[in-house]
């Protein structure tokens, strides 16, 4: 994930950051992370910009590299 055209699902974002899917969901609710798109459907899956995930990796010392 190195450019803005790259997108990650909630599960992919969680794996990359070394956190749970629930944590990603909480971050969205609190405004720490914003999905670039919500897919239609009952669950409304979220997609996140690769650049946003990279930014969290860069600023959070606990995040996996």
mmJSON file of the N, C-alpha and C atoms, coordinates in Angstrom:
{"data_MODEL":{"atom_site":{
"group_PDB":["ATOM","ATOM","ATOM","ATOM","ATOM","ATOM","ATOM","ATOM","ATOM","ATOM","ATOM","ATOM","ATOM","ATOM","ATOM","ATOM","ATOM","ATOM","ATOM","ATOM","ATOM","ATOM","ATOM","ATOM","ATOM","ATOM","ATOM","ATOM","ATOM","ATOM","ATOM","ATOM","ATOM","ATOM","ATOM","ATOM","ATOM","ATOM","ATOM","ATOM","ATOM","ATOM","ATOM","ATOM","ATOM","ATOM","ATOM","ATOM","ATOM","ATOM","ATOM","ATOM","ATOM","ATOM","ATOM","ATOM","ATOM","ATOM","ATOM","ATOM","ATOM","ATOM","ATOM","ATOM","ATOM","ATOM","ATOM","ATOM","ATOM","ATOM","ATOM","ATOM","ATOM","ATOM","ATOM","ATOM","ATOM","ATOM","ATOM","ATOM","ATOM","ATOM","ATOM","ATOM","ATOM","ATOM","ATOM","ATOM","ATOM","ATOM","ATOM","ATOM","ATOM","ATOM","ATOM","ATOM","ATOM","ATOM","ATOM","ATOM","ATOM","ATOM","ATOM","ATOM","ATOM","ATOM","ATOM","ATOM","ATOM","ATOM","ATOM","ATOM","ATOM","ATOM","ATOM","ATOM","ATOM","ATOM","ATOM","ATOM","ATOM","ATOM","ATOM","ATOM","ATOM","ATOM","ATOM","ATOM","ATOM","ATOM","ATOM","ATOM","ATOM","ATOM","ATOM","ATOM","ATOM","ATOM","ATOM","ATOM","ATOM","ATOM","ATOM","ATOM","ATOM","ATOM","ATOM","ATOM","ATOM","ATOM","ATOM","ATOM","ATOM","ATOM","ATOM","ATOM","ATOM","ATOM","ATOM","ATOM","ATOM","ATOM","ATOM","ATOM","ATOM","ATOM","ATOM","ATOM","ATOM","ATOM","ATOM","ATOM","ATOM","ATOM","ATOM","ATOM","ATOM","ATOM","ATOM","ATOM","ATOM","ATOM","ATOM","ATOM","ATOM","ATOM","ATOM","ATOM","ATOM","ATOM","ATOM","ATOM","ATOM","ATOM","ATOM"],
"id":[1,2,3,4,5,6,7,8,9,10,11,12,13,14,15,16,17,18,19,20,21,22,23,24,25,26,27,28,29,30,31,32,33,34,35,36,37,38,39,40,41,42,43,44,45,46,47,48,49,50,51,52,53,54,55,56,57,58,59,60,61,62,63,64,65,66,67,68,69,70,71,72,73,74,75,76,77,78,79,80,81,82,83,84,85,86,87,88,89,90,91,92,93,94,95,96,97,98,99,100,101,102,103,104,105,106,107,108,109,110,111,112,113,114,115,116,117,118,119,120,121,122,123,124,125,126,127,128,129,130,131,132,133,134,135,136,137,138,139,140,141,142,143,144,145,146,147,148,149,150,151,152,153,154,155,156,157,158,159,160,161,162,163,164,165,166,167,168,169,170,171,172,173,174,175,176,177,178,179,180,181,182,183,184,185,186,187,188,189,190,191,192,193,194,195],
"type_symbol":["N","C","C","N","C","C","N","C","C","N","C","C","N","C","C","N","C","C","N","C","C","N","C","C","N","C","C","N","C","C","N","C","C","N","C","C","N","C","C","N","C","C","N","C","C","N","C","C","N","C","C","N","C","C","N","C","C","N","C","C","N","C","C","N","C","C","N","C","C","N","C","C","N","C","C","N","C","C","N","C","C","N","C","C","N","C","C","N","C","C","N","C","C","N","C","C","N","C","C","N","C","C","N","C","C","N","C","C","N","C","C","N","C","C","N","C","C","N","C","C","N","C","C","N","C","C","N","C","C","N","C","C","N","C","C","N","C","C","N","C","C","N","C","C","N","C","C","N","C","C","N","C","C","N","C","C","N","C","C","N","C","C","N","C","C","N","C","C","N","C","C","N","C","C","N","C","C","N","C","C","N","C","C","N","C","C","N","C","C","N","C","C","N","C","C"],
"label_atom_id":["N","CA","C","N","CA","C","N","CA","C","N","CA","C","N","CA","C","N","CA","C","N","CA","C","N","CA","C","N","CA","C","N","CA","C","N","CA","C","N","CA","C","N","CA","C","N","CA","C","N","CA","C","N","CA","C","N","CA","C","N","CA","C","N","CA","C","N","CA","C","N","CA","C","N","CA","C","N","CA","C","N","CA","C","N","CA","C","N","CA","C","N","CA","C","N","CA","C","N","CA","C","N","CA","C","N","CA","C","N","CA","C","N","CA","C","N","CA","C","N","CA","C","N","CA","C","N","CA","C","N","CA","C","N","CA","C","N","CA","C","N","CA","C","N","CA","C","N","CA","C","N","CA","C","N","CA","C","N","CA","C","N","CA","C","N","CA","C","N","CA","C","N","CA","C","N","CA","C","N","CA","C","N","CA","C","N","CA","C","N","CA","C","N","CA","C","N","CA","C","N","CA","C","N","CA","C","N","CA","C","N","CA","C","N","CA","C","N","CA","C","N","CA","C","N","CA","C"],
"label_alt_id":[null,null,null,null,null,null,null,null,null,null,null,null,null,null,null,null,null,null,null,null,null,null,null,null,null,null,null,null,null,null,null,null,null,null,null,null,null,null,null,null,null,null,null,null,null,null,null,null,null,null,null,null,null,null,null,null,null,null,null,null,null,null,null,null,null,null,null,null,null,null,null,null,null,null,null,null,null,null,null,null,null,null,null,null,null,null,null,null,null,null,null,null,null,null,null,null,null,null,null,null,null,null,null,null,null,null,null,null,null,null,null,null,null,null,null,null,null,null,null,null,null,null,null,null,null,null,null,null,null,null,null,null,null,null,null,null,null,null,null,null,null,null,null,null,null,null,null,null,null,null,null,null,null,null,null,null,null,null,null,null,null,null,null,null,null,null,null,null,null,null,null,null,null,null,null,null,null,null,null,null,null,null,null,null,null,null,null,null,null,null,null,null,null,null,null],
"label_comp_id":["UNK","UNK","UNK","UNK","UNK","UNK","UNK","UNK","UNK","UNK","UNK","UNK","UNK","UNK","UNK","UNK","UNK","UNK","UNK","UNK","UNK","UNK","UNK","UNK","UNK","UNK","UNK","UNK","UNK","UNK","UNK","UNK","UNK","UNK","UNK","UNK","UNK","UNK","UNK","UNK","UNK","UNK","UNK","UNK","UNK","UNK","UNK","UNK","UNK","UNK","UNK","UNK","UNK","UNK","UNK","UNK","UNK","UNK","UNK","UNK","UNK","UNK","UNK","UNK","UNK","UNK","UNK","UNK","UNK","UNK","UNK","UNK","UNK","UNK","UNK","UNK","UNK","UNK","UNK","UNK","UNK","UNK","UNK","UNK","UNK","UNK","UNK","UNK","UNK","UNK","UNK","UNK","UNK","UNK","UNK","UNK","UNK","UNK","UNK","UNK","UNK","UNK","UNK","UNK","UNK","UNK","UNK","UNK","UNK","UNK","UNK","UNK","UNK","UNK","UNK","UNK","UNK","UNK","UNK","UNK","UNK","UNK","UNK","UNK","UNK","UNK","UNK","UNK","UNK","UNK","UNK","UNK","UNK","UNK","UNK","UNK","UNK","UNK","UNK","UNK","UNK","UNK","UNK","UNK","UNK","UNK","UNK","UNK","UNK","UNK","UNK","UNK","UNK","UNK","UNK","UNK","UNK","UNK","UNK","UNK","UNK","UNK","UNK","UNK","UNK","UNK","UNK","UNK","UNK","UNK","UNK","UNK","UNK","UNK","UNK","UNK","UNK","UNK","UNK","UNK","UNK","UNK","UNK","UNK","UNK","UNK","UNK","UNK","UNK","UNK","UNK","UNK","UNK","UNK","UNK"],
"label_asym_id":["A","A","A","A","A","A","A","A","A","A","A","A","A","A","A","A","A","A","A","A","A","A","A","A","A","A","A","A","A","A","A","A","A","A","A","A","A","A","A","A","A","A","A","A","A","A","A","A","A","A","A","A","A","A","A","A","A","A","A","A","A","A","A","A","A","A","A","A","A","A","A","A","A","A","A","A","A","A","A","A","A","A","A","A","A","A","A","A","A","A","A","A","A","A","A","A","A","A","A","A","A","A","A","A","A","A","A","A","A","A","A","A","A","A","A","A","A","A","A","A","A","A","A","A","A","A","A","A","A","A","A","A","A","A","A","A","A","A","A","A","A","A","A","A","A","A","A","A","A","A","A","A","A","A","A","A","A","A","A","A","A","A","A","A","A","A","A","A","A","A","A","A","A","A","A","A","A","A","A","A","A","A","A","A","A","A","A","A","A","A","A","A","A","A","A"],
"label_entity_id":["1","1","1","1","1","1","1","1","1","1","1","1","1","1","1","1","1","1","1","1","1","1","1","1","1","1","1","1","1","1","1","1","1","1","1","1","1","1","1","1","1","1","1","1","1","1","1","1","1","1","1","1","1","1","1","1","1","1","1","1","1","1","1","1","1","1","1","1","1","1","1","1","1","1","1","1","1","1","1","1","1","1","1","1","1","1","1","1","1","1","1","1","1","1","1","1","1","1","1","1","1","1","1","1","1","1","1","1","1","1","1","1","1","1","1","1","1","1","1","1","1","1","1","1","1","1","1","1","1","1","1","1","1","1","1","1","1","1","1","1","1","1","1","1","1","1","1","1","1","1","1","1","1","1","1","1","1","1","1","1","1","1","1","1","1","1","1","1","1","1","1","1","1","1","1","1","1","1","1","1","1","1","1","1","1","1","1","1","1","1","1","1","1","1","1"],
"label_seq_id":[1,1,1,2,2,2,3,3,3,4,4,4,5,5,5,6,6,6,7,7,7,8,8,8,9,9,9,10,10,10,11,11,11,12,12,12,13,13,13,14,14,14,15,15,15,16,16,16,17,17,17,18,18,18,19,19,19,20,20,20,21,21,21,22,22,22,23,23,23,24,24,24,25,25,25,26,26,26,27,27,27,28,28,28,29,29,29,30,30,30,31,31,31,32,32,32,33,33,33,34,34,34,35,35,35,36,36,36,37,37,37,38,38,38,39,39,39,40,40,40,41,41,41,42,42,42,43,43,43,44,44,44,45,45,45,46,46,46,47,47,47,48,48,48,49,49,49,50,50,50,51,51,51,52,52,52,53,53,53,54,54,54,55,55,55,56,56,56,57,57,57,58,58,58,59,59,59,60,60,60,61,61,61,62,62,62,63,63,63,64,64,64,65,65,65],
"pdbx_PDB_ins_code":[null,null,null,null,null,null,null,null,null,null,null,null,null,null,null,null,null,null,null,null,null,null,null,null,null,null,null,null,null,null,null,null,null,null,null,null,null,null,null,null,null,null,null,null,null,null,null,null,null,null,null,null,null,null,null,null,null,null,null,null,null,null,null,null,null,null,null,null,null,null,null,null,null,null,null,null,null,null,null,null,null,null,null,null,null,null,null,null,null,null,null,null,null,null,null,null,null,null,null,null,null,null,null,null,null,null,null,null,null,null,null,null,null,null,null,null,null,null,null,null,null,null,null,null,null,null,null,null,null,null,null,null,null,null,null,null,null,null,null,null,null,null,null,null,null,null,null,null,null,null,null,null,null,null,null,null,null,null,null,null,null,null,null,null,null,null,null,null,null,null,null,null,null,null,null,null,null,null,null,null,null,null,null,null,null,null,null,null,null,null,null,null,null,null,null],
"Cartn_x":[0.837,0.0,0.877,1.1,1.986,1.445,0.307,-0.201,-1.682,-2.175,-3.551,-4.579,-4.192,-5.13,-5.346,-4.621,-4.756,-5.822,-6.698,-7.741,-7.613,-8.051,-8.017,-9.387,-9.78,-11.009,-10.737,-11.788,-11.623,-10.671,-10.84,-9.974,-8.526,-8.315,-6.955,-6.31,-7.076,-6.554,-6.176,-7.031,-6.76,-5.493,-5.351,-4.17,-2.899,-2.95,-1.789,-1.368,-2.354,-2.068,-1.85,-2.116,-1.923,-2.963,-4.183,-5.289,-6.468,-7.502,-8.687,-9.628,-10.535,-11.557,-12.421,-12.691,-13.472,-12.778,-11.455,-10.701,-10.867,-10.781,-10.983,-12.38,-13.38,-14.762,-14.873,-14.202,-14.21,-13.519,-12.415,-11.706,-12.584,-13.345,-14.27,-15.32,-15.884,-16.919,-16.379,-15.096,-14.511,-13.919,-13.783,-13.236,-11.735,-11.074,-9.631,-9.288,-10.196,-10.003,-11.318,-11.232,-12.447,-12.393,-13.461,-13.488,-13.681,-13.076,-13.28,-14.562,-15.038,-16.265,-16.908,-18.232,-19.009,-19.759,-19.597,-20.25,-21.717,-22.572,-23.991,-24.214,-25.322,-25.664,-25.969,-26.4,-26.815,-25.687,-24.49,-23.361,-22.634,-22.722,-22.06,-20.563,-19.896,-18.45,-17.739,-16.631,-15.887,-14.583,-14.186,-12.892,-12.107,-10.82,-9.95,-8.826,-8.415,-7.317,-6.004,-5.186,-3.879,-3.047,-3.163,-2.405,-2.808,-4.083,-4.543,-3.971,-3.912,-3.345,-1.85,-1.157,0.271,0.522,-0.353,-0.193,-0.301,-1.214,-1.339,-0.093,0.394,1.62,2.791,2.86,3.971,3.912,2.703,2.604,2.359,1.992,1.699,2.848,3.536,4.709,4.386,3.164,2.769,2.388,2.078,1.601,2.717,2.322,3.285,3.76,5.004,5.552,5.474],
"Cartn_y":[-1.192,0.0,1.249,1.836,2.99,4.194,4.069,5.257,5.448,6.641,6.99,6.169,5.573,4.795,3.403,3.067,1.774,1.865,0.869,0.842,-0.425,-0.344,-1.496,-1.69,-2.949,-3.252,-3.067,-3.154,-3.04,-4.112,-5.332,-6.431,-6.217,-5.747,-5.483,-4.354,-3.304,-2.185,-2.652,-3.461,-3.979,-4.822,-5.694,-6.545,-5.717,-4.753,-3.907,-3.133,-2.642,-1.83,-2.655,-3.947,-4.797,-4.586,-4.252,-4.048,-4.912,-4.933,-5.722,-4.931,-5.657,-5.023,-4.111,-4.532,-3.691,-2.359,-2.383,-1.139,-0.217,-0.755,0.066,0.677,-0.105,0.387,1.507,1.351,2.412,3.672,3.493,4.654,5.412,4.696,5.36,6.136,5.516,6.178,7.418,7.387,8.524,9.583,9.25,10.21,10.098,9.142,8.969,8.468,7.715,7.159,7.294,7.709,7.881,6.994,6.251,5.456,6.376,6.009,6.791,6.372,5.178,4.689,3.644,3.683,2.637,1.91,0.619,-0.167,-0.38,-0.521,-0.74,-2.115,-2.263,-3.547,-3.417,-4.515,-4.538,-4.123,-4.586,-4.267,-2.993,-2.59,-1.368,-1.404,-2.399,-2.549,-1.241,-0.999,0.248,-0.007,0.964,0.959,2.158,1.946,3.0,3.272,4.53,4.909,4.382,3.814,3.317,4.412,5.637,6.75,7.024,6.848,7.048,5.985,4.749,3.659,3.906,4.312,4.617,5.751,6.748,7.877,7.416,6.51,5.985,5.175,4.381,3.616,4.539,5.672,6.598,7.312,7.574,8.373,7.58,6.309,5.495,4.551,4.729,3.902,2.427,2.101,0.725,-0.05,0.669,0.004,-0.835,-1.985,-2.861,-2.228,-2.489,-1.97,-3.002],
"Cartn_z":[0.0,0.0,0.0,-1.148,-1.159,-1.904,-2.572,-3.255,-2.955,-3.301,-2.98,-3.757,-4.87,-5.66,-5.074,-4.033,-3.382,-2.303,-2.258,-1.246,-0.416,0.826,1.724,2.341,2.5,3.223,4.719,5.51,6.956,7.474,7.023,7.466,7.044,5.83,5.357,6.139,6.414,7.204,8.601,9.211,10.553,10.562,9.583,9.515,9.326,8.429,8.165,9.41,10.157,11.339,12.606,12.534,13.701,14.78,14.365,15.307,14.869,15.686,15.336,14.423,13.793,12.966,13.842,15.078,15.998,16.248,16.353,16.562,15.368,14.167,12.962,12.99,13.353,13.429,14.463,15.594,16.619,16.122,15.4,14.859,13.87,13.076,12.14,12.931,13.961,14.776,15.476,15.874,16.59,15.66,14.377,13.418,13.213,13.866,13.7,12.299,11.694,10.356,9.605,8.357,7.554,6.318,6.075,4.842,3.642,2.527,1.309,0.611,0.958,0.338,1.237,1.267,1.921,0.821,0.78,-0.247,0.109,-0.893,-0.616,0.014,0.646,1.232,2.705,3.273,4.662,5.613,5.348,6.217,5.819,4.575,4.123,4.335,3.764,3.922,3.599,4.291,4.122,3.378,2.576,1.906,2.398,2.633,3.144,2.164,2.069,1.181,1.753,0.885,1.301,1.953,1.465,2.029,3.477,3.798,5.174,6.103,5.624,6.41,6.618,5.563,5.662,6.649,6.669,7.593,9.044,9.318,10.679,11.037,10.112,10.355,10.685,10.002,10.19,11.54,12.048,13.275,14.544,14.424,15.599,15.892,17.016,17.315,17.549,17.924,18.214,16.965,15.868,14.654,14.03,13.498,12.845,11.55,11.206,9.959,8.866],
"occupancy":[1.0,1.0,1.0,1.0,1.0,1.0,1.0,1.0,1.0,1.0,1.0,1.0,1.0,1.0,1.0,1.0,1.0,1.0,1.0,1.0,1.0,1.0,1.0,1.0,1.0,1.0,1.0,1.0,1.0,1.0,1.0,1.0,1.0,1.0,1.0,1.0,1.0,1.0,1.0,1.0,1.0,1.0,1.0,1.0,1.0,1.0,1.0,1.0,1.0,1.0,1.0,1.0,1.0,1.0,1.0,1.0,1.0,1.0,1.0,1.0,1.0,1.0,1.0,1.0,1.0,1.0,1.0,1.0,1.0,1.0,1.0,1.0,1.0,1.0,1.0,1.0,1.0,1.0,1.0,1.0,1.0,1.0,1.0,1.0,1.0,1.0,1.0,1.0,1.0,1.0,1.0,1.0,1.0,1.0,1.0,1.0,1.0,1.0,1.0,1.0,1.0,1.0,1.0,1.0,1.0,1.0,1.0,1.0,1.0,1.0,1.0,1.0,1.0,1.0,1.0,1.0,1.0,1.0,1.0,1.0,1.0,1.0,1.0,1.0,1.0,1.0,1.0,1.0,1.0,1.0,1.0,1.0,1.0,1.0,1.0,1.0,1.0,1.0,1.0,1.0,1.0,1.0,1.0,1.0,1.0,1.0,1.0,1.0,1.0,1.0,1.0,1.0,1.0,1.0,1.0,1.0,1.0,1.0,1.0,1.0,1.0,1.0,1.0,1.0,1.0,1.0,1.0,1.0,1.0,1.0,1.0,1.0,1.0,1.0,1.0,1.0,1.0,1.0,1.0,1.0,1.0,1.0,1.0,1.0,1.0,1.0,1.0,1.0,1.0,1.0,1.0,1.0,1.0,1.0,1.0],
"B_iso_or_equiv":[0.0,0.0,0.0,0.0,0.0,0.0,0.0,0.0,0.0,0.0,0.0,0.0,0.0,0.0,0.0,0.0,0.0,0.0,0.0,0.0,0.0,0.0,0.0,0.0,0.0,0.0,0.0,0.0,0.0,0.0,0.0,0.0,0.0,0.0,0.0,0.0,0.0,0.0,0.0,0.0,0.0,0.0,0.0,0.0,0.0,0.0,0.0,0.0,0.0,0.0,0.0,0.0,0.0,0.0,0.0,0.0,0.0,0.0,0.0,0.0,0.0,0.0,0.0,0.0,0.0,0.0,0.0,0.0,0.0,0.0,0.0,0.0,0.0,0.0,0.0,0.0,0.0,0.0,0.0,0.0,0.0,0.0,0.0,0.0,0.0,0.0,0.0,0.0,0.0,0.0,0.0,0.0,0.0,0.0,0.0,0.0,0.0,0.0,0.0,0.0,0.0,0.0,0.0,0.0,0.0,0.0,0.0,0.0,0.0,0.0,0.0,0.0,0.0,0.0,0.0,0.0,0.0,0.0,0.0,0.0,0.0,0.0,0.0,0.0,0.0,0.0,0.0,0.0,0.0,0.0,0.0,0.0,0.0,0.0,0.0,0.0,0.0,0.0,0.0,0.0,0.0,0.0,0.0,0.0,0.0,0.0,0.0,0.0,0.0,0.0,0.0,0.0,0.0,0.0,0.0,0.0,0.0,0.0,0.0,0.0,0.0,0.0,0.0,0.0,0.0,0.0,0.0,0.0,0.0,0.0,0.0,0.0,0.0,0.0,0.0,0.0,0.0,0.0,0.0,0.0,0.0,0.0,0.0,0.0,0.0,0.0,0.0,0.0,0.0,0.0,0.0,0.0,0.0,0.0,0.0],
"pdbx_formal_charge":[null,null,null,null,null,null,null,null,null,null,null,null,null,null,null,null,null,null,null,null,null,null,null,null,null,null,null,null,null,null,null,null,null,null,null,null,null,null,null,null,null,null,null,null,null,null,null,null,null,null,null,null,null,null,null,null,null,null,null,null,null,null,null,null,null,null,null,null,null,null,null,null,null,null,null,null,null,null,null,null,null,null,null,null,null,null,null,null,null,null,null,null,null,null,null,null,null,null,null,null,null,null,null,null,null,null,null,null,null,null,null,null,null,null,null,null,null,null,null,null,null,null,null,null,null,null,null,null,null,null,null,null,null,null,null,null,null,null,null,null,null,null,null,null,null,null,null,null,null,null,null,null,null,null,null,null,null,null,null,null,null,null,null,null,null,null,null,null,null,null,null,null,null,null,null,null,null,null,null,null,null,null,null,null,null,null,null,null,null,null,null,null,null,null,null],
"auth_seq_id":[1,1,1,2,2,2,3,3,3,4,4,4,5,5,5,6,6,6,7,7,7,8,8,8,9,9,9,10,10,10,11,11,11,12,12,12,13,13,13,14,14,14,15,15,15,16,16,16,17,17,17,18,18,18,19,19,19,20,20,20,21,21,21,22,22,22,23,23,23,24,24,24,25,25,25,26,26,26,27,27,27,28,28,28,29,29,29,30,30,30,31,31,31,32,32,32,33,33,33,34,34,34,35,35,35,36,36,36,37,37,37,38,38,38,39,39,39,40,40,40,41,41,41,42,42,42,43,43,43,44,44,44,45,45,45,46,46,46,47,47,47,48,48,48,49,49,49,50,50,50,51,51,51,52,52,52,53,53,53,54,54,54,55,55,55,56,56,56,57,57,57,58,58,58,59,59,59,60,60,60,61,61,61,62,62,62,63,63,63,64,64,64,65,65,65],
"auth_comp_id":["UNK","UNK","UNK","UNK","UNK","UNK","UNK","UNK","UNK","UNK","UNK","UNK","UNK","UNK","UNK","UNK","UNK","UNK","UNK","UNK","UNK","UNK","UNK","UNK","UNK","UNK","UNK","UNK","UNK","UNK","UNK","UNK","UNK","UNK","UNK","UNK","UNK","UNK","UNK","UNK","UNK","UNK","UNK","UNK","UNK","UNK","UNK","UNK","UNK","UNK","UNK","UNK","UNK","UNK","UNK","UNK","UNK","UNK","UNK","UNK","UNK","UNK","UNK","UNK","UNK","UNK","UNK","UNK","UNK","UNK","UNK","UNK","UNK","UNK","UNK","UNK","UNK","UNK","UNK","UNK","UNK","UNK","UNK","UNK","UNK","UNK","UNK","UNK","UNK","UNK","UNK","UNK","UNK","UNK","UNK","UNK","UNK","UNK","UNK","UNK","UNK","UNK","UNK","UNK","UNK","UNK","UNK","UNK","UNK","UNK","UNK","UNK","UNK","UNK","UNK","UNK","UNK","UNK","UNK","UNK","UNK","UNK","UNK","UNK","UNK","UNK","UNK","UNK","UNK","UNK","UNK","UNK","UNK","UNK","UNK","UNK","UNK","UNK","UNK","UNK","UNK","UNK","UNK","UNK","UNK","UNK","UNK","UNK","UNK","UNK","UNK","UNK","UNK","UNK","UNK","UNK","UNK","UNK","UNK","UNK","UNK","UNK","UNK","UNK","UNK","UNK","UNK","UNK","UNK","UNK","UNK","UNK","UNK","UNK","UNK","UNK","UNK","UNK","UNK","UNK","UNK","UNK","UNK","UNK","UNK","UNK","UNK","UNK","UNK","UNK","UNK","UNK","UNK","UNK","UNK"],
"auth_asym_id":["A","A","A","A","A","A","A","A","A","A","A","A","A","A","A","A","A","A","A","A","A","A","A","A","A","A","A","A","A","A","A","A","A","A","A","A","A","A","A","A","A","A","A","A","A","A","A","A","A","A","A","A","A","A","A","A","A","A","A","A","A","A","A","A","A","A","A","A","A","A","A","A","A","A","A","A","A","A","A","A","A","A","A","A","A","A","A","A","A","A","A","A","A","A","A","A","A","A","A","A","A","A","A","A","A","A","A","A","A","A","A","A","A","A","A","A","A","A","A","A","A","A","A","A","A","A","A","A","A","A","A","A","A","A","A","A","A","A","A","A","A","A","A","A","A","A","A","A","A","A","A","A","A","A","A","A","A","A","A","A","A","A","A","A","A","A","A","A","A","A","A","A","A","A","A","A","A","A","A","A","A","A","A","A","A","A","A","A","A","A","A","A","A","A","A"],
"auth_atom_id":["N","CA","C","N","CA","C","N","CA","C","N","CA","C","N","CA","C","N","CA","C","N","CA","C","N","CA","C","N","CA","C","N","CA","C","N","CA","C","N","CA","C","N","CA","C","N","CA","C","N","CA","C","N","CA","C","N","CA","C","N","CA","C","N","CA","C","N","CA","C","N","CA","C","N","CA","C","N","CA","C","N","CA","C","N","CA","C","N","CA","C","N","CA","C","N","CA","C","N","CA","C","N","CA","C","N","CA","C","N","CA","C","N","CA","C","N","CA","C","N","CA","C","N","CA","C","N","CA","C","N","CA","C","N","CA","C","N","CA","C","N","CA","C","N","CA","C","N","CA","C","N","CA","C","N","CA","C","N","CA","C","N","CA","C","N","CA","C","N","CA","C","N","CA","C","N","CA","C","N","CA","C","N","CA","C","N","CA","C","N","CA","C","N","CA","C","N","CA","C","N","CA","C","N","CA","C","N","CA","C","N","CA","C","N","CA","C","N","CA","C","N","CA","C","N","CA","C"],
"pdbx_PDB_model_num":[1,1,1,1,1,1,1,1,1,1,1,1,1,1,1,1,1,1,1,1,1,1,1,1,1,1,1,1,1,1,1,1,1,1,1,1,1,1,1,1,1,1,1,1,1,1,1,1,1,1,1,1,1,1,1,1,1,1,1,1,1,1,1,1,1,1,1,1,1,1,1,1,1,1,1,1,1,1,1,1,1,1,1,1,1,1,1,1,1,1,1,1,1,1,1,1,1,1,1,1,1,1,1,1,1,1,1,1,1,1,1,1,1,1,1,1,1,1,1,1,1,1,1,1,1,1,1,1,1,1,1,1,1,1,1,1,1,1,1,1,1,1,1,1,1,1,1,1,1,1,1,1,1,1,1,1,1,1,1,1,1,1,1,1,1,1,1,1,1,1,1,1,1,1,1,1,1,1,1,1,1,1,1,1,1,1,1,1,1,1,1,1,1,1,1]
}}}
